[in-house]
Amino acid sequence: MQNVSLHRNCVLFLLVFFNTSLWFLLFSADALTDILDAFVISENAAKMRMARESAGNDMLKVMQTVFPITIQIQMDVIKKYGFTADGDGR
């Protein structure tokens, strides 16, 4: 009887795990698609293009100009998925 209970618990765990993973995968796919779409919006694309042009090949300037714009675009999108706009995610 103990083996049946253990087997049932394992099956329940796997069902919960895979359902959660499937939900997360589908949720993540929507969020990632929205983030990628946000980079194509003309206003965001122009900001990114200007930042990349001003940074040139200087990696420090890329980190100072391009990276913050990239993060801001992503943060604007993930707000609608329940994350906070401050970047903490709480």
N, C-alpha and C positions, 0 to 999 in steps of 0.2 A: 504494500500500500504506500510505503514511503517513496518508492521509485516512481509510482504513478503521480504522486503529488509533486515530486521534484521535476518530473517530465512536464507536467502541466505548467509549473512555474516557469520553466525554461521556454516553453512555447509562448506563454503570455509575455514574457520579457522580449522575445524576438519579435512578436507582433507589435508591441509598443515601440520597440527600437526602430523597426523598419518603417512603421507608420510615421513616427516622429522624423526619421531621416528623410522619408519621402516628402513630408510636409515642408521640412527645412529646405530640401532641394528645390521644390517648386517655389517656395517663398523667396529663396535666394536668387533663383533664376529671374523672377520678376524684378527684384531689387537691382540686380546686376544689369538687366536690360534697360531699366529706367536710368541707371547711372550712365551707361554708355550712350543712351539717347540724349542725355543732358549735355554731353560733350559736343554733340552735333548741332545743338541750337546755335544759331548764328552769333548771338551775343557772347555766349561762352566760348565758342570757337575763336571769335575775334580776340577775346581776352587771352586765351591760351597762345594764339599766334603772336600777339604783341609781346607777351612775357617771354616766349621762346626766342623771338628775334632780339629782344633787349639783353637776354642772358648770353646769347651766342654759344660759344663752346666752353664757357667758364662754368664748371660744375658748382662752384659756390653760389654763383648768381642764379643758376637753375634752382638750387635748393631754396634760395631766398625769394625768388619771384614766381617760378612755375609751380613749385610744390604747394605753396599756400593757396593758389588759385584752384589747383586740382582738388585739394581738400575741401575748399569752400563749395565747389560745385557738387561734390559728393555729399557733403553735409546738408545741402539744400534738398537733395533727393531723399536721403534716408529719414528725414523728419516725418515723411508720410508713412513710414514703416514702424513708427513708434519710438524711434531714437530721438534723443534730445538734440537741439541745435548747437549745443556747446561743445560737442565732440566727446563728452564723457560716456554717453550711451546709457545713462541711468534713467 
